[in-house]
């Protein structure tokens, strides 16, 4: 389960094999839920950090969040 981000929790009844879970969102089903998909899209596609994805995509360093959790959650729930 270490490949999952700390903000993503496996759902009851999830299918797990060799420590990996079947996902359904994002490129090749890489995101487990829409929150993870949105946070990763902000970080990897646009280069905007959040507390969910705090690492800068260019340097790999953890930097201060550029958007709030509320902003990410608003995009998820619109």
Secondary structure, DSSP 8 states (H G I E B T S, - for coil): -TTS-TT----TT--EETTEE---BSGGG-BSSHHHHHHHIIIIII----SSS-B-TTT--B---SS-HHHHHHHHT-
